[in-house]
Amino acid sequence: MFSVTDKMIRASFVNASRKEVSDLKLPPGFDELDFDALDFVGWRDPVFARRAYVVVPTDTEAGAAAGLTGVLLKQAEASPRAQVQCTWCQDVTLPNPVVFYSAKRAGAAGRNGDTIGTLVCADFECSANARKAPPVAYLGFDIEAAREQQIAALRARAAGFARTVLDGR
């Protein structure tokens, strides 16, 4: 099992100030999380209502710690008027609300106010959504292969978002 510590999580954040990182509250049950079985870890801040965090496994790059990239997210004040699809899990059954999160880009771009946004499941249920069995599309449809493809796509989209924040362009 890949062991991740509080210190590693805090060091992974690429778009947060030292104050924001020190204010960070880890998710409940953090010590029991099996990082090998997770696509990413996302949680809402229990103190700051519109703040959320996501830690995504990525290739070790400048600014990322131990192959993890942490991103501080801020939820938009307005909610979408219609139901929208999560860009990470792309679940079409909409079992949970989807909200717009924005993130400052890392480095000088973020300090200058450059941000990037995404629509994500409000409480980061994407991993569970990607693991649901898809409907059988045709005779001989391989449900397990389709599920594995959904999981791989989720991981790629979450890591892509983290890389975009990290690149600062």
DSSP file (Angstrom, degrees, kcal/mol; ACC not computed):
  #  RESIDUE AA STRUCTURE BP1 BP2  ACC     N-H-->O    O-->H-N    N-H-->O    O-->H-N    TCO  KAPPA ALPHA  PHI   PSI    X-CA   Y-CA   Z-CA
    1    1 A M              0   0    0      0, 0.0     2,-0.5     0, 0.0    33,-0.0   0.000 360.0 360.0 360.0 132.4    0.0    0.0    0.0
    2    2 A F        -     0   0    0      1,-0.0    33,-0.8     2,-0.0     2,-0.5  -0.630 360.0-145.6 -74.1 117.7    1.3    3.4   -1.0
    3    3 A S        -     0   0    0     -2,-0.5     2,-0.4    31,-0.1    31,-0.1  -0.766  16.7-173.4 -94.4 126.2    1.6    5.4    2.2
    4    4 A V        -     0   0    0     -2,-0.5     2,-0.2    29,-0.2    29,-0.1  -0.973   8.8-154.8-120.4 131.1    0.9    9.2    2.1
    5    5 A T     >  -     0   0    0     -2,-0.4     4,-2.2     1,-0.1     5,-0.2  -0.571  30.8-109.1-102.5 165.7    1.5   11.4    5.1
    6    6 A D  H  > S+     0   0    0      1,-0.2     4,-2.5     2,-0.2     5,-0.2   0.902 121.1  53.3 -54.5 -44.3    0.0   14.7    6.1
    7    7 A K  H  > S+     0   0    0      1,-0.2     4,-2.1     2,-0.2    -1,-0.2   0.885 107.5  50.1 -62.7 -40.7    3.3   16.4    5.3
    8    8 A M  H  > S+     0   0    0      2,-0.2     4,-1.1     1,-0.2    -1,-0.2   0.904 110.6  50.0 -65.1 -41.7    3.3   14.9    1.8
    9    9 A I  H >X S+     0   0    0     -4,-2.2     3,-0.8     1,-0.2     4,-0.5   0.949 112.2  46.8 -61.7 -49.0   -0.2   16.1    1.1
   10   10 A R  H >< S+     0   0    0     -4,-2.5     3,-0.8     1,-0.2    -1,-0.2   0.863 111.6  51.5 -63.0 -36.4    0.6   19.6    2.3
   11   11 A A  H 3< S+     0   0    0     -4,-2.1    -1,-0.2     1,-0.2    -2,-0.2   0.706  99.7  66.6 -72.4 -19.6    3.8   19.7    0.2
   12   12 A S  H << S+     0   0    0     -4,-1.1    58,-2.6    -3,-0.8     2,-0.3   0.659  71.3 108.9 -78.7 -15.5    1.9   18.7   -2.9
   13   13 A F  B <<  +a   70   0A   0     -3,-0.8    58,-0.2    -4,-0.5     3,-0.1  -0.469  39.6 177.2 -72.5 124.7   -0.2   21.8   -3.2
   14   14 A V  S    S+     0   0    0     56,-2.3    93,-0.6    -2,-0.3    -1,-0.2   0.556  74.9  38.7-103.3 -11.9    1.0   23.9   -6.2
   15   15 A N  S    S+     0   0    0     55,-0.5     2,-0.3    91,-0.2    89,-0.2   0.089  94.7  92.8-129.3  23.8   -1.5   26.8   -6.2
   16   16 A A        -     0   0    0     54,-0.1     2,-0.1    -3,-0.1    54,-0.0  -0.902  68.9-120.6-121.7 148.0   -2.0   27.6   -2.5
   17   17 A S     >  -     0   0    0     -2,-0.3     4,-2.4     1,-0.1     5,-0.2  -0.324  34.3-105.9 -75.5 166.1   -0.3   30.0   -0.2
   18   18 A R  H  > S+     0   0    0      1,-0.2     4,-2.5     2,-0.2     5,-0.2   0.887 123.2  52.8 -60.0 -38.0    1.5   28.8    2.9
   19   19 A K  H  > S+     0   0    0      2,-0.2     4,-1.9     1,-0.2    -1,-0.2   0.926 108.7  48.6 -63.6 -45.0   -1.4   30.2    5.0
   20   20 A E  H  > S+     0   0    0      1,-0.2     4,-0.7     2,-0.2    -2,-0.2   0.888 112.8  48.7 -63.6 -38.5   -4.0   28.3    2.9
   21   21 A V  H >< S+     0   0    0     -4,-2.4     3,-0.6     1,-0.2    -1,-0.2   0.892 110.8  49.7 -68.6 -38.9   -1.9   25.1    3.2
   22   22 A S  H 3< S+     0   0    0     -4,-2.5    -1,-0.2     1,-0.2    -2,-0.2   0.823 110.0  51.8 -70.2 -28.5   -1.5   25.5    7.0
   23   23 A D  H 3< S+     0   0    0     -4,-1.9    -1,-0.2    -5,-0.2    -2,-0.2   0.634  85.0 119.7 -77.6 -14.2   -5.3   26.1    7.3
   24   24 A L    <<  -     0   0    0     -4,-0.7     2,-0.5    -3,-0.6    -3,-0.1  -0.260  51.4-155.5 -59.0 130.3   -6.0   22.9    5.4
   25   25 A K        -     0   0    0      3,-0.0    -1,-0.1    -2,-0.0    -2,-0.1  -0.944  18.8-127.6-106.3 124.7   -8.0   20.2    7.3
   26   26 A L        -     0   0    0     -2,-0.5     3,-0.1     1,-0.1     4,-0.1  -0.312  34.9 -92.2 -68.6 154.6   -7.4   16.7    6.0
   27   27 A P    >   -     0   0    0      0, 0.0     3,-1.4     0, 0.0    -1,-0.1  -0.294  49.8 -89.8 -66.4 152.5  -10.5   14.6    5.1
   28   28 A P  T 3  S+     0   0    0      0, 0.0    -3,-0.0     0, 0.0     0, 0.0  -0.359 114.8  20.6 -59.1 139.3  -12.0   12.4    7.8
   29   29 A G  T >  S+     0   0    0     -3,-0.1     3,-1.3     1,-0.0     4,-0.5   0.685  77.9 146.5  75.8  18.3  -10.5    8.9    7.8
   30   30 A F  G X   +     0   0    0     -3,-1.4     3,-1.4     1,-0.3    -1,-0.0   0.872  66.1  58.0 -55.2 -41.3   -7.3   10.1    6.0
   31   31 A D  G 3  S+     0   0    0      1,-0.3    -1,-0.3   -28,-0.0   -27,-0.1   0.741 105.6  50.6 -64.3 -22.9   -5.1    7.6    7.8
   32   32 A E  G <  S+     0   0    0     -3,-1.3    -1,-0.3     2,-0.1    -2,-0.2   0.480  81.8 120.1 -93.7  -3.0   -7.2    4.7    6.5
   33   33 A L    <   -     0   0    0     -3,-1.4     2,-0.9    -4,-0.5   -29,-0.2  -0.403  56.7-145.2 -67.9 134.7   -7.1    5.7    2.8
   34   34 A D    >   -     0   0    0      1,-0.1     3,-1.4    -2,-0.1     4,-0.4  -0.847  12.7-170.1 -98.5  97.8   -5.5    3.2    0.4
   35   35 A F  T 3  S+     0   0    0     -2,-0.9     3,-0.5   -33,-0.8    -1,-0.1   0.694  81.0  65.2 -67.5 -18.4   -3.9    5.5   -2.1
   36   36 A D  T 3  S+     0   0    0      1,-0.2    -1,-0.3   -34,-0.2   -33,-0.0   0.813 105.7  44.0 -69.4 -29.0   -3.2    2.6   -4.4
   37   37 A A  S <  S+     0   0    0     -3,-1.4     2,-0.3     2,-0.0    -1,-0.2   0.420  99.7  89.2 -96.6   0.6   -6.9    2.1   -5.0
   38   38 A L        -     0   0    0     -3,-0.5     3,-0.1    -4,-0.4    -5,-0.0  -0.763  57.8-157.7-104.5 145.7   -7.8    5.7   -5.4
   39   39 A D  S    S-     0   0    0      1,-0.4     2,-0.3    -2,-0.3    -1,-0.1   0.817  82.2 -30.9 -82.1 -35.3   -7.9    7.7   -8.6
   40   40 A F        -     0   0    0     16,-0.2     2,-0.5     2,-0.1    -1,-0.4  -0.939  60.7-116.1-168.0 167.6   -7.6   11.0   -6.6
   41   41 A V  E     +B   55   0A   0     14,-2.4    14,-2.9    -2,-0.3     2,-0.4  -0.981  35.8 171.5-118.8 122.5   -8.5   12.3   -3.2
   42   42 A G  E     +B   54   0A   0     -2,-0.5     2,-0.3    12,-0.2    12,-0.2  -0.986   1.8 161.3-130.9 141.6  -10.9   15.2   -3.1
   43   43 A W  E     -B   53   0A   0     10,-2.4    10,-3.0    -2,-0.4     2,-0.3  -0.993  34.0-117.1-155.8 156.3  -12.7   16.8   -0.2
   44   44 A R  E     -B   52   0A   0     -2,-0.3     8,-0.3     8,-0.2     5,-0.1  -0.708  37.9-107.8 -93.7 146.3  -14.5   19.9    0.9
   45   45 A D        -     0   0    0      6,-2.8     6,-0.2     3,-0.3   -19,-0.1  -0.588  19.5-150.0 -74.7 128.7  -13.1   22.1    3.6
   46   46 A P  S    S+     0   0    0      0, 0.0    -1,-0.1     0, 0.0     3,-0.1   0.698  94.5  38.0 -73.5 -17.0  -15.2   21.8    6.8
   47   47 A V  S    S+     0   0    0      1,-0.2     2,-0.7   -22,-0.1    -2,-0.0   0.866 111.8  53.2 -98.9 -48.2  -14.4   25.4    7.9
   48   48 A F  S >  S-     0   0    0      1,-0.1     3,-1.6     3,-0.1    -3,-0.3  -0.825  75.4-151.9 -95.8 111.7  -14.4   27.4    4.6
   49   49 A A  T 3  S+     0   0    0     -2,-0.7    -1,-0.1     1,-0.3    -4,-0.1   0.795  88.8  36.3 -57.7 -38.7  -17.7   26.7    2.8
   50   50 A R  T 3  S+     0   0    0     -6,-0.1    25,-3.2    24,-0.0     2,-0.4   0.232  96.6 100.0-103.4  14.1  -16.6   27.2   -0.8
   51   51 A R  E <   + C   0  74A   0     -3,-1.6    -6,-2.8    -6,-0.2     2,-0.3  -0.821  42.7 167.6-104.2 139.6  -13.1   25.8   -0.5
   52   52 A A  E     -BC  44  73A   0     21,-2.4    21,-3.3    -2,-0.4     2,-0.3  -0.941  18.5-146.1-142.5 165.0  -12.2   22.3   -1.6
   53   53 A Y  E     -BC  43  72A   0    -10,-3.0   -10,-2.4    -2,-0.3     2,-0.4  -0.967   8.3-171.8-133.9 148.0   -9.0   20.3   -2.2
   54   54 A V  E     -BC  42  71A   0     17,-1.9    17,-3.0    -2,-0.3     2,-0.5  -0.993   5.6-164.1-140.0 136.1   -8.0   17.6   -4.6
   55   55 A V  E     -BC  41  70A   0    -14,-2.9   -14,-2.4    -2,-0.4    15,-0.2  -0.984  14.7-171.3-121.4 120.8   -4.8   15.6   -4.6
   56   56 A V  E     - C   0  69A   0     13,-2.7    13,-2.5    -2,-0.5     2,-0.4  -0.919  26.0-120.9-117.6 131.6   -4.0   13.8   -7.9
   57   57 A P  E     + C   0  68A   0      0, 0.0     2,-0.3     0, 0.0    11,-0.3  -0.589  48.9 157.5 -67.9 126.6   -1.3   11.2   -8.5
   58   58 A T        -     0   0    0      9,-3.0     2,-0.1    -2,-0.4     3,-0.1  -0.869  50.1 -73.8-138.8 171.9    0.8   12.5  -11.4
   59   59 A D        -     0   0    0     -2,-0.3     2,-0.4     1,-0.1     8,-0.1  -0.444  64.5 -93.9 -63.7 145.4    4.3   12.1  -12.7
   60   60 A T        +     0   0    0     -2,-0.1     2,-0.3     7,-0.1    -1,-0.1  -0.506  63.2 162.9 -66.3 120.5    6.8   13.7  -10.4
   61   61 A E    >   -     0   0    0     -2,-0.4     3,-1.9     7,-0.1     2,-0.2  -0.810  49.1 -67.3-131.3 170.6    7.4   17.2  -11.8
   62   62 A A  T 3  S+     0   0    0     -2,-0.3     3,-0.1     1,-0.3    -1,-0.0  -0.436 124.9  19.0 -59.5 128.6    8.8   20.4  -10.6
   63   63 A G  T 3  S+     0   0    0      1,-0.3     2,-0.3    -2,-0.2    -1,-0.3   0.156 104.4 101.7  95.0 -19.6    6.5   21.7   -7.9
   64   64 A A    <   -     0   0    0     -3,-1.9     2,-0.5     5,-0.1    -1,-0.3  -0.743  64.9-136.9 -98.9 149.3    4.8   18.4   -7.3
   65   65 A A  B >  S-D   68   0A   0      3,-1.5     3,-2.1    -2,-0.3   -53,-0.1  -0.912  70.8 -21.5-111.5 127.0    5.7   16.3   -4.3
   66   66 A A  T 3  S-     0   0    0     -2,-0.5    -1,-0.2     1,-0.3     3,-0.1   0.800 124.5 -52.3  52.1  37.3    6.3   12.5   -4.4
   67   67 A G  T 3  S+     0   0    0      1,-0.3    -9,-3.0    -6,-0.2     2,-0.4   0.665 115.6 114.2  76.2  14.9    4.2   12.1   -7.5
   68   68 A L  E <   -DC  65  57A   0     -3,-2.1    -3,-1.5   -11,-0.3     2,-0.5  -0.942  47.9-162.8-119.4 141.0    1.2   13.9   -6.1
   69   69 A T  E     - C   0  56A   0    -13,-2.5   -13,-2.7    -2,-0.4     2,-0.4  -0.979   9.8-159.8-122.8 118.9   -0.2   17.3   -7.2
   70   70 A G  E     -aC  13  55A   0    -58,-2.6   -56,-2.3    -2,-0.5   -55,-0.5  -0.797   6.4-167.8 -98.4 138.7   -2.5   19.1   -4.8
   71   71 A V  E     - C   0  54A   0    -17,-3.0   -17,-1.9    -2,-0.4     2,-0.5  -0.992  15.9-141.9-130.5 128.5   -4.9   21.7   -6.1
   72   72 A L  E     - C   0  53A   0     -2,-0.4    32,-0.4   -19,-0.2     2,-0.3  -0.782  26.5-164.2 -85.8 127.7   -6.9   24.2   -4.0
   73   73 A L  E     - C   0  52A   0    -21,-3.3   -21,-2.4    -2,-0.5     2,-0.4  -0.844  12.5-156.3-114.6 149.3  -10.3   24.7   -5.5
   74   74 A K  E     -EC 102  51A   0     28,-2.7    28,-2.7    -2,-0.3     2,-0.2  -0.994  19.2-131.7-125.9 127.9  -12.9   27.4   -5.0
   75   75 A Q  E     -E  101   0A   0    -25,-3.2    26,-0.2    -2,-0.4   -25,-0.0  -0.541  28.0-110.4 -77.5 138.7  -16.6   26.7   -5.7
   76   76 A A        -     0   0    0     24,-2.7    24,-0.1    -2,-0.2    -1,-0.1  -0.328  18.3-130.0 -63.6 148.6  -18.4   29.3   -7.7
   77   77 A E  S    S+     0   0    0      2,-0.1     2,-0.3    -2,-0.0    -1,-0.1   0.867  91.4  64.4 -69.7 -36.1  -21.0   31.3   -5.9
   78   78 A A  S    S-     0   0    0     22,-0.0    22,-0.3     1,-0.0    -2,-0.1  -0.660  79.5-138.4 -89.2 144.5  -23.7   30.6   -8.5
   79   79 A S        -     0   0    0     -2,-0.3    20,-0.1     1,-0.1    -2,-0.1  -0.721  33.5 -92.4 -96.2 150.9  -25.0   27.1   -9.1
   80   80 A P        -     0   0    0      0, 0.0    -1,-0.1     0, 0.0     4,-0.1  -0.359  29.5-137.7 -59.4 142.1  -25.6   25.8  -12.7
   81   81 A R  S    S+     0   0    0      2,-0.1     2,-0.3    -3,-0.0    -2,-0.0   0.773  86.0  34.0 -75.0 -26.2  -29.2   26.4  -13.7
   82   82 A A  S    S-     0   0    0      1,-0.0     2,-0.2     0, 0.0     0, 0.0  -0.804 104.1 -82.8-121.8 165.0  -29.6   23.0  -15.3
   83   83 A Q        -     0   0    0     -2,-0.3     2,-0.3    14,-0.0    -2,-0.1  -0.515  52.0-164.6 -68.3 134.4  -28.1   19.7  -14.4
   84   84 A V        -     0   0    0     -2,-0.2     2,-0.4    14,-0.2    14,-0.1  -0.801  18.3-110.5-120.2 162.0  -24.6   19.5  -15.9
   85   85 A Q        -     0   0    0     -2,-0.3     2,-0.2     5,-0.1    34,-0.1  -0.743  31.3-113.3 -95.4 137.9  -22.2   16.6  -16.5
   86   86 A C     >  -     0   0    0      5,-0.4     4,-1.1    -2,-0.4    34,-0.2  -0.487  18.4-147.5 -65.1 131.1  -19.1   16.1  -14.5
   87   87 A T  T  4 S+     0   0    0     32,-2.8    -1,-0.1    -2,-0.2    33,-0.1   0.688  92.5  49.5 -77.0 -16.2  -16.1   16.6  -16.7
   88   88 A W  T  4 S+     0   0    0     31,-0.5    69,-0.2    69,-0.1    70,-0.1   0.947 126.6  17.6 -87.5 -56.3  -14.0   14.1  -14.8
   89   89 A C  T  4 S-     0   0    0      2,-0.1    -2,-0.1    68,-0.1     3,-0.1   0.724  83.7-151.8 -89.7 -21.0  -16.2   11.0  -14.5
   90   90 A Q     <  +     0   0    0     -4,-1.1     2,-0.4     1,-0.2    -3,-0.1   0.835  25.6 176.1  52.0  38.2  -18.7   12.0  -17.2
   91   91 A D        -     0   0    0      1,-0.1     3,-0.5     2,-0.0    -5,-0.4  -0.616  18.9-165.1 -74.3 124.2  -21.4   10.1  -15.5
   92   92 A V  S    S+     0   0    0     -2,-0.4    -1,-0.1     1,-0.2    -2,-0.1   0.555  78.6  70.1 -89.4  -8.6  -24.6   10.6  -17.5
   93   93 A T  S    S-     0   0    0      0, 0.0    -1,-0.2     0, 0.0    -2,-0.0   0.612  88.3-145.9 -84.7 -10.6  -27.0    9.3  -14.8
   94   94 A L        +     0   0    0     -3,-0.5    -2,-0.1     1,-0.1     4,-0.1   0.921  30.8 168.7  48.2  60.9  -26.3   12.4  -12.5
   95   95 A P        +     0   0    0      0, 0.0    -1,-0.1     0, 0.0    -3,-0.0   0.626  66.1  24.8 -76.3 -11.2  -26.6   10.6   -9.2
   96   96 A N  S    S-     0   0    0     26,-0.0     2,-0.0    29,-0.0     0, 0.0  -0.955  96.1 -81.7-148.1 161.5  -25.2   13.6   -7.4
   97   97 A P        -     0   0    0      0, 0.0    25,-2.8     0, 0.0     2,-0.4  -0.331  35.5-148.6 -69.0 149.8  -24.9   17.4   -7.9
   98   98 A V  E     - F   0 121A   0     23,-0.3     2,-0.3    24,-0.1    23,-0.2  -0.965  17.4-173.6-117.9 135.1  -22.1   18.8  -10.1
   99   99 A V  E     - F   0 120A   0     21,-2.6    21,-2.4    -2,-0.4     2,-0.6  -0.832  28.0-107.2-126.7 164.4  -20.6   22.2   -9.3
  100  100 A F  E     - F   0 119A   0    -22,-0.3   -24,-2.7    -2,-0.3     2,-0.4  -0.826  34.9-173.7 -93.8 122.9  -18.1   24.6  -10.9
  101  101 A Y  E     -EF  75 118A   0     17,-2.9    17,-2.5    -2,-0.6     2,-0.3  -0.927   5.1-161.2-113.2 140.9  -14.8   24.8   -9.2
  102  102 A S  E     -EF  74 117A   0    -28,-2.7   -28,-2.7    -2,-0.4     2,-0.4  -0.884   3.5-165.2-116.9 155.5  -12.0   27.2  -10.2
  103  103 A A  E     - F   0 116A   0     13,-2.8    13,-2.3    -2,-0.3   -30,-0.1  -0.999  22.6-120.8-140.0 135.2   -8.3   27.0   -9.3
  104  104 A K  E     - F   0 115A   0    -32,-0.4    11,-0.2    -2,-0.4   -32,-0.2  -0.482  37.9-114.1 -66.3 143.9   -5.6   29.5   -9.5
  105  105 A R        -     0   0    0      9,-2.4    61,-0.2    -2,-0.1     8,-0.1  -0.444  37.4 -98.3 -74.2 157.7   -2.8   28.4  -11.8
  106  106 A A  S >> S+     0   0    0     59,-3.0     3,-0.6    58,-0.1     4,-0.6  -0.365  80.4   0.6 -73.5 154.6    0.6   27.7  -10.2
  107  107 A G  H 3> S-     0   0    0    -93,-0.6     4,-2.0     1,-0.2     3,-0.3  -0.264 122.5 -15.2  75.4-152.4    3.4   30.2  -10.2
  108  108 A A  H 3> S+     0   0    0      1,-0.2     4,-1.6     2,-0.2    -1,-0.2   0.840 131.0  59.6 -61.5 -36.3    3.4   33.7  -11.7
  109  109 A A  H <4>S+     0   0    0     -3,-0.6     5,-2.6     1,-0.2    -1,-0.2   0.926 108.4  44.5 -59.9 -44.8    0.2   33.1  -13.7
  110  110 A G  H ><5S+     0   0    0     -4,-0.6     3,-1.6    -3,-0.3    -1,-0.2   0.880 109.9  54.5 -67.3 -38.6   -1.8   32.4  -10.6
  111  111 A R  H 3<5S+     0   0    0     -4,-2.0    -1,-0.2     1,-0.3    -2,-0.2   0.795 106.3  54.1 -64.8 -26.4   -0.3   35.3   -8.7
  112  112 A N  T 3<5S-     0   0    0     -4,-1.6    -1,-0.3    -5,-0.2    -2,-0.2   0.391 128.4 -99.3 -87.1   3.1   -1.5   37.5  -11.6
  113  113 A G  T < 5 +     0   0    0     -3,-1.6     2,-0.3     1,-0.3    -3,-0.2   0.534  69.7 151.5  96.1   7.8   -5.0   36.1  -11.3
  114  114 A D      < +     0   0    0     -5,-2.6    -9,-2.4    -6,-0.2    -1,-0.3  -0.586  20.7 175.4 -75.1 129.0   -5.0   33.5  -14.0
  115  115 A T  E     -F  104   0A   0     -2,-0.3     2,-0.3   -11,-0.2   -11,-0.2  -0.834  23.8-150.8-129.9 167.1   -7.5   30.6  -13.2
  116  116 A I  E     -F  103   0A   0    -13,-2.3   -13,-2.8    -2,-0.3     2,-0.3  -0.977  16.8-156.1-134.7 148.4   -8.8   27.5  -14.7
  117  117 A G  E     +F  102   0A   0     -2,-0.3     2,-0.3   -15,-0.2   -15,-0.2  -0.863  11.5 179.0-127.9 161.1  -12.2   26.0  -14.1
  118  118 A T  E     -F  101   0A   0    -17,-2.5   -17,-2.9    -2,-0.3     2,-0.6  -0.988  30.2-121.0-154.6 153.3  -13.9   22.6  -14.2
  119  119 A L  E     +F  100   0A   0     -2,-0.3   -32,-2.8   -19,-0.2   -31,-0.5  -0.896  44.7 165.2 -97.1 120.6  -17.3   21.0  -13.5
  120  120 A V  E     -F   99   0A   0    -21,-2.4   -21,-2.6    -2,-0.6    -2,-0.0  -0.949  47.8 -81.9-136.4 153.1  -16.9   18.2  -10.9
  121  121 A C  E >   -F   98   0A   0     -2,-0.3     3,-2.0   -23,-0.2   -23,-0.3  -0.329  47.2-122.4 -51.8 132.2  -19.1   16.2   -8.7
  122  122 A A  T 3  S+     0   0    0    -25,-2.8    -1,-0.1     1,-0.3   -24,-0.1   0.832 108.6  28.6 -53.4 -41.0  -19.8   18.4   -5.6
  123  123 A D  T 3  S-     0   0    0    -26,-0.3    -1,-0.3   -80,-0.0   -81,-0.1   0.072 116.1-105.9-112.0  23.7  -18.4   15.9   -3.1
  124  124 A F    <   +     0   0    0     -3,-2.0     3,-0.5     1,-0.1   -82,-0.2   0.888  63.3 153.4  58.8  47.6  -15.9   14.2   -5.5
  125  125 A E     >  +     0   0    0      1,-0.2     4,-2.2     2,-0.1     3,-0.4   0.228  34.2 114.6 -85.4  13.7  -17.9   10.9   -6.0
  126  126 A C  H  >  +     0   0    0      1,-0.2     4,-2.7     2,-0.2     5,-0.2   0.855  68.9  55.3 -56.6 -41.4  -16.2   10.5   -9.4
  127  127 A S  H  > S+     0   0    0     -3,-0.5     4,-1.0     1,-0.2    -1,-0.2   0.910 110.7  45.0 -61.4 -42.5  -14.3    7.3   -8.4
  128  128 A A  H  4 S+     0   0    0     -3,-0.4     4,-0.4     1,-0.2     3,-0.3   0.897 113.0  51.5 -67.2 -39.7  -17.5    5.6   -7.4
  129  129 A N  H >< S+     0   0    0     -4,-2.2     3,-1.1     1,-0.2    -2,-0.2   0.901 107.9  51.4 -64.3 -40.7  -19.3    6.8  -10.5
  130  130 A A  H 3< S+     0   0    0     -4,-2.7    21,-0.2     1,-0.2    -1,-0.2   0.749 106.3  56.5 -68.7 -22.7  -16.6    5.5  -12.8
  131  131 A R  T 3< S+     0   0    0     -4,-1.0    -1,-0.2    -3,-0.3    -2,-0.2   0.503  80.9 108.5 -89.6  -4.0  -16.7    2.1  -11.2
  132  132 A K  S <  S-     0   0    0     -3,-1.1    -3,-0.0    -4,-0.4    -4,-0.0  -0.477  82.6-103.5 -70.2 143.4  -20.4    1.5  -11.8
  133  133 A A        -     0   0    0     -2,-0.1    -1,-0.1     1,-0.1     3,-0.1  -0.504  36.5-129.2 -67.8 128.4  -21.1   -1.1  -14.5
  134  134 A P        -     0   0    0      0, 0.0    13,-0.1     0, 0.0    12,-0.1  -0.377  33.3 -89.8 -73.1 158.8  -22.1    0.6  -17.7
  135  135 A P        -     0   0    0      0, 0.0     2,-0.4     0, 0.0     0, 0.0  -0.367  48.9 -96.7 -66.8 149.4  -25.3   -0.6  -19.5
  136  136 A V        -     0   0    0      1,-0.2     3,-0.1    -3,-0.1     6,-0.0  -0.545  39.0-171.9 -69.5 121.0  -24.8   -3.4  -21.9
  137  137 A A        -     0   0    0     -2,-0.4     2,-0.3     1,-0.3    -1,-0.2   0.789  61.4 -12.9 -88.0 -30.2  -24.5   -1.8  -25.4
  138  138 A Y  S >  S-     0   0    0      0, 0.0     3,-2.0     0, 0.0    -1,-0.3  -0.974  88.9 -64.8-163.3 166.4  -24.7   -4.9  -27.6
  139  139 A L  T 3  S+     0   0    0     -2,-0.3    -2,-0.0     1,-0.3     0, 0.0  -0.424 123.4  20.9 -62.1 127.5  -24.5   -8.7  -27.5
  140  140 A G  T 3  S+     0   0    0      1,-0.3    -1,-0.3    -2,-0.2     2,-0.1   0.512  84.6 160.8  89.7   5.6  -21.0   -9.6  -26.3
  141  141 A F    <   -     0   0    0     -3,-2.0     2,-1.0     1,-0.1    -1,-0.3  -0.416  39.5-133.2 -62.8 129.2  -20.3   -6.2  -24.7
  142  142 A D     >  -     0   0    0      1,-0.2     4,-2.0    -2,-0.1     5,-0.2  -0.748  23.1-175.9 -90.1  98.7  -17.4   -6.6  -22.2
  143  143 A I  H  > S+     0   0    0     -2,-1.0     4,-2.4     1,-0.2    -1,-0.2   0.895  81.4  51.5 -63.5 -42.7  -18.6   -4.8  -19.1
  144  144 A E  H  > S+     0   0    0      1,-0.2     4,-2.5     2,-0.2    -1,-0.2   0.907 109.9  49.0 -64.0 -41.9  -15.4   -5.2  -17.2
  145  145 A A  H  > S+     0   0    0      1,-0.2     4,-2.0     2,-0.2    -1,-0.2   0.896 111.8  49.7 -64.4 -39.2  -13.3   -3.8  -20.0
  146  146 A A  H  X S+     0   0    0     -4,-2.0     4,-2.1     2,-0.2    -2,-0.2   0.896 110.6  50.0 -65.9 -39.8  -15.7   -0.8  -20.3
  147  147 A R  H  X S+     0   0    0     -4,-2.4     4,-2.2     2,-0.2    -2,-0.2   0.926 110.4  49.7 -63.9 -44.7  -15.5   -0.2  -16.6
  148  148 A E  H  X S+     0   0    0     -4,-2.5     4,-2.4     1,-0.2    -1,-0.2   0.876 109.9  52.0 -61.2 -37.3  -11.6   -0.3  -16.7
  149  149 A Q  H  X S+     0   0    0     -4,-2.0     4,-2.3     2,-0.2    -1,-0.2   0.895 108.1  51.2 -66.1 -40.4  -11.8    2.2  -19.6
  150  150 A Q  H  X S+     0   0    0     -4,-2.1     4,-2.2     2,-0.2    -2,-0.2   0.908 111.5  47.8 -61.2 -43.1  -14.0    4.5  -17.5
  151  151 A I  H  X S+     0   0    0     -4,-2.2     4,-2.4   -21,-0.2    -2,-0.2   0.922 112.1  48.5 -65.7 -45.0  -11.5    4.4  -14.6
  152  152 A A  H  X S+     0   0    0     -4,-2.4     4,-2.2     1,-0.2    -1,-0.2   0.891 111.6  50.4 -62.6 -39.7   -8.5    5.0  -16.8
  153  153 A A  H  X S+     0   0    0     -4,-2.3     4,-2.5     2,-0.2    -1,-0.2   0.901 109.2  51.4 -66.2 -40.5  -10.3    8.0  -18.5
  154  154 A L  H  X S+     0   0    0     -4,-2.2     4,-2.6     2,-0.2     5,-0.3   0.942 110.7  48.4 -59.8 -48.3  -11.2    9.5  -15.1
  155  155 A R  H  X S+     0   0    0     -4,-2.4     4,-2.4     1,-0.2     5,-0.2   0.905 112.2  49.2 -59.5 -42.1   -7.5    9.2  -14.0
  156  156 A A  H  X S+     0   0    0     -4,-2.2     4,-2.3     2,-0.2    -1,-0.2   0.909 112.4  46.9 -65.4 -42.7   -6.3   10.8  -17.2
  157  157 A R  H  X S+     0   0    0     -4,-2.5     4,-2.1   -69,-0.2    -2,-0.2   0.909 114.1  47.0 -68.1 -41.4   -8.8   13.7  -17.0
  158  158 A A  H  X S+     0   0    0     -4,-2.6     4,-2.2     2,-0.2    -2,-0.2   0.926 115.2  45.9 -65.3 -44.0   -8.0   14.4  -13.3
  159  159 A A  H  X S+     0   0    0     -4,-2.4     4,-2.6    -5,-0.3    -2,-0.2   0.872 110.6  54.5 -66.3 -36.4   -4.3   14.3  -13.9
  160  160 A G  H  X S+     0   0    0     -4,-2.3     4,-2.2    -5,-0.2    -1,-0.2   0.899 107.9  49.0 -63.0 -41.1   -4.7   16.5  -17.0
  161  161 A F  H  X S+     0   0    0     -4,-2.1     4,-2.2     2,-0.2    -2,-0.2   0.937 111.9  48.7 -62.7 -46.4   -6.5   19.1  -14.9
  162  162 A A  H  X S+     0   0    0     -4,-2.2     4,-2.5     1,-0.2    -2,-0.2   0.901 111.1  50.3 -61.3 -41.0   -3.7   19.0  -12.3
  163  163 A R  H  X S+     0   0    0     -4,-2.6     4,-2.8     2,-0.2    -1,-0.2   0.887 108.3  52.8 -64.4 -38.1   -1.0   19.3  -15.0
  164  164 A T  H  X S+     0   0    0     -4,-2.2     4,-1.1     2,-0.2     5,-0.5   0.905 111.4  45.9 -64.4 -41.2   -2.9   22.3  -16.5
  165  165 A V  H  < S+     0   0    0     -4,-2.2   -59,-3.0     1,-0.2     3,-0.4   0.925 115.1  48.2 -64.1 -43.8   -2.9   24.0  -13.1
  166  166 A L  H  < S+     0   0    0     -4,-2.5    -2,-0.2     1,-0.2    -1,-0.2   0.866 103.7  59.5 -66.5 -39.1    0.8   23.1  -12.5
  167  167 A D  H  < S-     0   0    0     -4,-2.8    -1,-0.2    -5,-0.1    -2,-0.2   0.823  89.0-150.6 -63.1 -31.2    1.9   24.3  -16.0
  168  168 A G     <        0   0    0     -4,-1.1   -59,-0.1    -3,-0.4    -3,-0.1   0.684 360.0 360.0  70.5  17.0    0.7   27.8  -15.2
  169  169 A R              0   0    0     -5,-0.5    -4,-0.1   -60,-0.1    -1,-0.1   0.385 360.0 360.0-112.2 360.0    0.0   28.6  -18.9
